[in-house]
Amino acid sequence: MEPQIKQLPGGWKKITLKEVLDYEQPNPYIIETPIIGDDKLTPVLTPGKSFIKGYTKETDGIYNTLPVIIFDDFTTSSKFVNFPFKVKSSAMKILKTKDDKIPIKFIFYQMDLFSLNTTTHKRQYLSEYQNLEFAFPVKSNGSIDIEKQQLIVDEVEKQLTRLENSIESLKKVKKKIGTYRKAILKKAFEKKEDWERYFISDMGIIVTGKTPKTSIAEYYGDRYCFFKPGDLNGGYYINDSVTKLSDEGINLLKKLPEKSIMVTCIGATIGKTGLNRVEGATNQQINSIIVNQLKFIPEFLYYLFISDLAQREIIGKSSSTTLPILNKGKFEKLNFILPNSKEEQQKIVSEIESKFSVIDNVEKVVDAVLIKSEQLRKSILKIAFEGGLVQYEKL
């Protein structure tokens, strides 16, 4: 696959990667003991998104001929490394320049412009990647111009630093938005003198889901949603599920009407809550409330359950085992001080939604800019390797 470069700049030529890079197998540097969390020790790396998997006390087999690129042999993800390290697995290559004078970052940044089809499960570096042609500035005698490379790297890093500073600022804004949401909910559920204590069992009919036998195909179809914790990501508006049930399947379960409160009560996502907008049922990881709408507004209860007030109760009352569980009996005994007037509940919902709408709009803008920032990063690199980032008189 060719890089996303429209034209090769004058005074540049294409050179295959294997002509400028050596590779080393990672096997001598793989850890033999469990990863730990002490960041004062030697980092254990992966070329994937997590990069630093953890740390190790091991003192043998530490890679320290730096700098290098670590390359995921299956996904082609890569990371630049300029500190001693060990690795987690053999599914990578350690790449270094044949000529120590060549700035390896010039190659590392250009790698971002290549996109390979990695759907086939094969070792990518030796089979394909090392044969790709990269663009290099050259001198009149045809040798690689190292000074030009370094100037380009310096300018790329200058531009990327500015971009990354902007991204960090946007991430701080997103974090503040999350904090603001929590503050809105905290204020909304601060108890008043005339409020009363209600158990979850007072809020409606409590239902624990279950799973129809998957071996019976007739139970599954496309008629009703079958909600699992992973389907609750939409939170306030849940209208679809990955798995669907047939009429036969739904008849084995307690059907949830629209605007039931679904709360995950088993596993790592305990407390995750959704408000369904279509009929359906849930699996056994979810306890649901079929809301008594004579007493409670469903949206009011949804906001209660996503507040820190309810989340602390759910997590605090769950079993303190490796897999946290809050069974139906414990769930329906959770209790909160709440307004007994639906008019006051609606007023609280309206105030929450008014404030949330403002910060939702801000968050949409921030998310859009963050998406564009990744596109801008690609643009900076593309311009750099088309010879447009550094003025020729500087070279």
C-alpha positions as CSV (number, residue, x, y, z in Angstrom):
1,M,0.0,0.0,0.0
2,E,1.4,3.4,-1.0
3,P,1.4,6.2,1.6
4,Q,-1.1,9.0,1.4
5,I,1.4,11.3,-0.4
6,K,0.2,12.9,-3.7
7,Q,3.5,13.8,-5.1
8,L,7.2,13.1,-4.3
9,P,9.0,16.4,-3.6
10,G,11.9,17.4,-5.9
11,G,15.2,16.1,-4.5
12,W,13.5,13.2,-2.8
13,K,13.4,9.5,-3.7
14,K,11.7,6.3,-2.6
15,I,13.7,3.8,-0.6
16,T,12.4,0.5,0.8
17,L,12.2,0.3,4.5
18,K,14.5,-2.7,4.7
19,E,17.3,-0.6,3.1
20,V,17.4,1.8,6.1
21,L,16.0,-0.3,9.0
22,D,17.2,-3.4,10.8
23,Y,14.8,-5.4,12.9
24,E,15.3,-7.5,16.0
25,Q,13.1,-10.2,17.4
26,P,11.8,-9.3,20.9
27,N,12.2,-12.8,22.5
28,P,15.3,-12.0,24.6
29,Y,13.4,-9.1,26.2
30,I,10.1,-10.8,27.1
31,I,9.2,-10.6,30.8
32,E,9.2,-13.9,32.8
33,T,7.4,-12.6,35.9
34,P,4.0,-10.9,36.4
35,I,3.6,-7.2,35.6
36,I,3.4,-4.9,38.6
37,G,2.3,-1.3,39.1
38,D,5.5,0.4,40.4
39,D,6.4,3.1,37.9
40,K,9.9,3.4,39.4
41,L,10.8,0.1,37.8
42,T,11.4,-0.9,34.1
43,P,8.4,-0.4,31.8
44,V,6.8,-3.3,30.0
45,L,5.7,-2.1,26.6
46,T,3.3,-3.0,23.8
47,P,3.0,-1.2,20.4
48,G,-0.8,-1.0,20.9
49,K,-2.8,1.9,22.4
50,S,-2.0,1.1,26.0
51,F,1.8,1.3,25.2
52,I,3.0,0.8,28.9
53,K,1.4,-2.4,30.1
54,G,3.0,-2.1,33.5
55,Y,6.4,-2.5,35.1
56,T,8.8,-5.3,36.1
57,K,11.5,-5.9,38.7
58,E,13.5,-8.0,36.3
59,T,17.0,-6.6,35.7
60,D,18.1,-9.0,32.9
61,G,17.0,-8.8,29.3
62,I,16.3,-5.1,29.3
63,Y,16.5,-3.4,25.9
64,N,18.6,-0.2,26.0
65,T,20.0,0.3,22.5
66,L,18.0,3.4,21.9
67,P,16.0,5.0,20.2
68,V,13.9,2.4,18.5
69,I,10.4,1.8,17.0
70,I,8.4,-1.1,18.4
71,F,6.1,-2.5,15.7
72,D,3.0,-4.7,16.2
73,D,3.5,-7.6,13.7
74,F,-0.2,-8.1,13.3
75,T,-1.9,-4.7,13.5
76,T,1.1,-2.6,12.2
77,S,0.7,-0.2,15.2
78,S,4.0,1.4,16.2
79,K,5.5,3.4,19.1
80,F,8.7,5.4,19.3
81,V,10.8,4.5,22.4
82,N,13.7,6.3,23.8
83,F,14.0,4.7,27.3
84,P,15.0,1.2,28.5
85,F,12.2,-1.4,28.4
86,K,11.0,-5.0,28.3
87,V,8.1,-6.4,26.3
88,K,5.0,-8.5,27.0
89,S,4.9,-10.7,23.9
90,S,6.7,-11.9,20.8
91,A,4.1,-10.4,18.4
92,M,6.3,-7.4,17.5
93,K,9.5,-6.3,15.9
94,I,12.1,-3.9,17.4
95,L,13.2,-1.6,14.6
96,K,16.4,0.5,14.5
97,T,18.2,2.4,11.8
98,K,21.1,0.8,10.0
99,D,22.9,4.2,10.1
100,D,22.8,5.7,13.6
101,K,22.9,9.2,12.1
102,I,19.5,8.8,10.4
103,P,16.8,10.3,12.7
104,I,14.5,7.3,13.3
105,K,11.6,9.7,14.0
106,F,11.6,10.7,10.4
107,I,10.6,7.1,9.6
108,F,8.3,6.7,12.6
109,Y,6.2,9.8,11.6
110,Q,6.0,8.6,8.0
111,M,4.7,5.2,9.1
112,D,1.5,7.0,10.2
113,L,0.7,7.6,6.5
114,F,0.7,4.0,5.6
115,S,-2.4,1.8,5.9
116,L,-2.2,-1.9,5.3
117,N,-4.9,-4.5,5.1
118,T,-4.3,-6.4,8.4
119,T,-7.4,-8.7,8.3
120,T,-5.2,-11.7,7.4
121,H,-3.5,-13.1,10.5
122,K,0.1,-13.1,9.4
123,R,3.4,-11.5,10.4
124,Q,3.2,-8.2,8.6
125,Y,6.8,-6.8,8.9
126,L,8.7,-9.5,7.0
127,S,5.9,-10.4,4.6
128,E,5.0,-6.9,3.5
129,Y,5.9,-3.9,5.6
130,Q,9.7,-3.9,5.2
131,N,9.2,-3.8,1.4
132,L,7.2,-0.6,1.4
133,E,8.8,2.4,-0.2
134,F,9.3,5.4,2.0
135,A,10.1,9.0,0.8
136,F,13.6,10.4,1.7
137,P,15.3,13.7,0.8
138,V,18.6,13.0,-0.9
139,K,21.7,14.9,-1.8
140,S,22.9,15.5,-5.4
141,N,25.0,12.3,-5.1
142,G,21.9,10.2,-4.3
143,S,22.7,9.6,-0.6
144,I,20.1,10.3,2.1
145,D,20.2,13.9,3.3
146,I,20.3,13.5,7.1
147,E,20.2,17.3,7.8
148,K,17.0,17.8,5.8
149,Q,15.4,14.8,7.6
150,Q,16.2,16.4,11.0
151,L,14.9,19.8,10.0
152,I,11.6,18.1,8.9
153,V,11.4,16.1,12.1
154,D,12.0,19.3,14.2
155,E,9.2,21.2,12.3
156,V,6.8,18.2,12.6
157,E,7.4,18.0,16.3
158,K,6.9,21.8,16.7
159,Q,3.5,21.5,14.9
160,L,2.4,18.3,16.7
161,T,3.3,19.8,20.1
162,R,1.0,22.8,19.4
163,L,-1.7,20.4,18.3
164,E,-1.2,18.1,21.4
165,N,-1.4,21.1,23.7
166,S,-4.7,22.0,22.2
167,I,-5.9,18.4,22.5
168,E,-5.0,18.3,26.2
169,S,-6.9,21.6,26.7
170,L,-10.0,20.0,25.1
171,K,-9.7,16.9,27.2
172,K,-9.6,19.0,30.3
173,V,-12.8,20.7,29.1
174,K,-14.4,17.2,28.6
175,K,-13.4,16.2,32.1
176,K,-14.9,19.4,33.5
177,I,-18.1,18.7,31.6
178,G,-18.3,15.3,33.4
179,T,-17.7,17.0,36.7
180,Y,-20.4,19.6,36.0
181,R,-22.9,16.8,35.1
182,K,-22.2,15.2,38.5
183,A,-22.6,18.5,40.3
184,I,-26.0,19.1,38.5
185,L,-27.3,15.7,39.7
186,K,-25.9,16.2,43.2
187,K,-27.7,19.5,43.5
188,A,-30.9,18.0,42.1
189,F,-31.1,15.2,44.7
190,E,-30.2,17.1,47.8
191,K,-33.0,16.2,50.2
192,K,-35.6,18.8,51.3
193,E,-37.5,18.9,54.5
194,D,-40.8,17.6,53.0
195,W,-39.2,14.8,51.1
196,E,-39.9,11.1,52.1
197,R,-37.9,7.9,52.2
198,Y,-38.6,5.4,49.4
199,F,-37.3,1.9,48.9
200,I,-36.7,0.8,45.4
201,S,-39.5,-1.7,46.0
202,D,-41.8,1.3,46.4
203,M,-41.0,2.6,42.9
204,G,-42.6,-0.2,40.9
205,I,-42.3,-3.9,40.1
206,I,-38.8,-5.2,40.4
207,V,-37.7,-7.7,37.8
208,T,-34.5,-9.7,37.5
209,G,-33.9,-10.8,33.9
210,K,-32.8,-14.2,32.6
211,T,-31.6,-15.8,29.4
212,P,-33.7,-18.2,27.3
213,K,-31.8,-21.3,26.3
214,T,-29.6,-20.3,23.4
215,S,-29.8,-23.8,22.1
216,I,-33.4,-23.3,21.1
217,A,-33.3,-21.1,18.0
218,E,-37.1,-20.4,18.2
219,Y,-36.6,-18.2,21.2
220,Y,-34.6,-15.7,19.2
221,G,-35.6,-13.6,16.3
222,D,-36.1,-9.9,15.6
223,R,-39.4,-9.1,17.4
224,Y,-38.2,-7.8,20.9
225,C,-35.1,-6.3,22.3
226,F,-33.1,-8.5,24.7
227,F,-31.0,-6.0,26.7
228,K,-27.6,-6.9,28.1
229,P,-25.2,-4.5,30.0
230,G,-23.4,-3.7,26.7
231,D,-26.7,-2.4,25.2
232,L,-27.1,0.3,27.9
233,N,-24.4,2.6,26.6
234,G,-27.1,5.0,25.3
235,G,-28.2,5.6,28.9
236,Y,-31.2,7.9,28.6
237,Y,-32.4,6.6,25.3
238,I,-32.2,2.8,24.8
239,N,-34.1,1.6,21.7
240,D,-32.1,-1.2,20.4
241,S,-30.1,-4.3,21.4
242,V,-27.6,-6.6,19.7
243,T,-29.7,-9.7,20.4
244,K,-33.4,-9.9,19.7
245,L,-36.1,-12.3,21.0
246,S,-39.1,-13.9,19.2
247,D,-42.6,-14.0,20.6
248,E,-41.8,-17.5,22.0
249,G,-38.7,-16.1,23.7
250,I,-40.3,-13.0,25.3
251,N,-43.1,-15.2,26.7
252,L,-40.6,-17.0,28.9
253,L,-39.6,-13.7,30.5
254,K,-41.2,-10.7,32.2
255,K,-41.7,-8.2,29.4
256,L,-40.5,-4.7,30.3
257,P,-42.8,-1.8,29.0
258,E,-41.3,1.4,27.7
259,K,-39.6,3.6,30.2
260,S,-38.5,0.9,32.6
261,I,-35.3,1.5,34.6
262,M,-32.7,-1.1,33.8
263,V,-29.7,-1.3,36.2
264,T,-26.7,-3.5,35.8
265,C,-26.2,-5.4,39.1
266,I,-23.5,-7.9,38.2
267,G,-19.9,-7.4,37.0
268,A,-17.4,-4.7,36.2
269,T,-20.1,-2.3,34.9
270,I,-22.3,-2.6,38.0
271,G,-24.5,0.5,38.3
272,K,-24.7,1.1,34.5
273,T,-28.2,2.3,33.9
274,G,-30.6,2.6,30.9
275,L,-34.1,3.9,30.2
276,N,-35.7,1.7,27.5
277,R,-37.8,3.4,24.8
278,V,-39.1,0.1,23.4
279,E,-40.6,-3.1,24.9
280,G,-38.2,-5.9,25.7
281,A,-36.5,-8.0,28.4
282,T,-33.1,-8.3,30.0
283,N,-30.6,-11.0,30.9
284,Q,-29.8,-12.0,34.4
285,Q,-27.2,-9.3,34.9
286,I,-29.8,-6.6,35.0
287,N,-32.4,-5.7,37.7
288,S,-35.2,-3.6,36.3
289,I,-38.0,-1.4,37.7
290,I,-41.3,-1.3,35.9
291,V,-42.1,2.1,37.2
292,N,-45.3,2.9,39.1
293,Q,-46.1,6.0,37.1
294,L,-48.9,7.0,39.4
295,K,-46.1,7.8,41.9
296,F,-42.9,8.4,39.9
297,I,-41.8,9.9,36.6
298,P,-39.4,7.4,34.9
299,E,-37.0,10.1,33.8
300,F,-36.7,11.3,37.4
301,L,-35.7,7.8,38.5
302,Y,-33.3,7.4,35.6
303,Y,-31.4,10.6,36.7
304,L,-31.5,9.4,40.3
305,F,-29.8,6.1,39.4
306,I,-27.0,7.7,37.4
307,S,-26.3,10.2,40.2
308,D,-23.4,9.6,42.5
309,L,-25.9,9.3,45.3
310,A,-27.4,6.1,43.8
311,Q,-24.2,4.8,42.3
312,R,-22.5,4.8,45.7
313,E,-25.4,2.9,47.2
314,I,-25.4,0.3,44.4
315,I,-21.6,-0.3,44.6
316,G,-21.5,0.0,48.4
317,K,-24.2,-2.6,48.9
318,S,-22.9,-5.1,46.4
319,S,-20.9,-8.2,47.5
320,S,-17.2,-7.5,47.9
321,T,-16.0,-10.4,45.7
322,T,-14.0,-10.5,42.5
323,L,-17.3,-10.3,40.7
324,P,-19.5,-7.6,42.4
325,I,-23.1,-8.7,42.7
326,L,-26.2,-6.9,44.0
327,N,-29.0,-9.4,44.1
328,K,-32.7,-8.6,43.7
329,G,-33.3,-8.7,47.5
330,K,-30.6,-6.2,48.3
331,F,-31.4,-4.1,45.3
332,E,-35.0,-3.5,46.2
333,K,-34.0,-2.6,49.8
334,L,-31.9,0.4,48.6
335,N,-33.6,3.6,49.7
336,F,-33.5,7.3,49.0
337,I,-35.1,10.5,50.3
338,L,-37.2,11.8,47.4
339,P,-40.1,14.2,46.6
340,N,-43.5,12.6,46.8
341,S,-45.0,15.0,44.4
342,K,-44.8,14.2,40.7
343,E,-45.0,17.9,40.0
344,E,-41.8,18.5,41.9
345,Q,-40.2,15.4,40.2
346,Q,-41.0,16.9,36.8
347,K,-39.6,20.3,37.8
348,I,-36.3,18.6,38.8
349,V,-36.2,16.7,35.5
350,S,-36.8,19.9,33.6
351,E,-34.0,21.7,35.4
352,I,-31.6,18.8,34.9
353,E,-32.4,18.6,31.2
354,S,-32.2,22.3,30.6
355,K,-28.6,22.3,32.1
356,F,-27.6,19.1,30.4
357,S,-28.7,20.4,27.0
358,V,-26.2,23.3,27.3
359,I,-23.3,21.1,28.3
360,D,-24.3,18.4,25.7
361,N,-23.9,21.0,23.0
362,V,-20.5,22.0,24.3
363,E,-19.5,18.4,24.4
364,K,-20.6,17.8,20.8
365,V,-18.4,20.7,19.7
366,V,-15.4,19.4,21.8
367,D,-15.9,15.9,20.4
368,A,-16.1,17.2,16.8
369,V,-12.9,19.2,17.3
370,L,-11.1,16.2,18.8
371,I,-12.0,14.1,15.7
372,K,-10.8,16.9,13.5
373,S,-7.5,17.1,15.5
374,E,-6.6,13.5,14.4
375,Q,-7.3,14.5,10.8
376,L,-5.2,17.6,11.3
377,R,-2.3,15.4,12.7
378,K,-2.5,13.3,9.5
379,S,-2.5,16.5,7.4
380,I,0.6,17.9,9.2
381,L,2.5,14.6,8.4
382,K,1.2,14.4,4.9
383,I,2.4,18.0,4.1
384,A,5.7,17.3,5.8
385,F,6.4,14.3,3.6
386,E,5.3,16.2,0.5
387,G,8.0,18.8,1.2
388,G,5.5,21.5,2.2
389,L,6.2,21.9,5.9
390,V,9.8,23.2,5.8
391,Q,10.7,26.1,3.4
392,Y,13.3,25.0,0.9
393,E,15.5,28.0,1.6
394,K,16.0,26.5,5.1
395,L,17.2,23.4,3.5
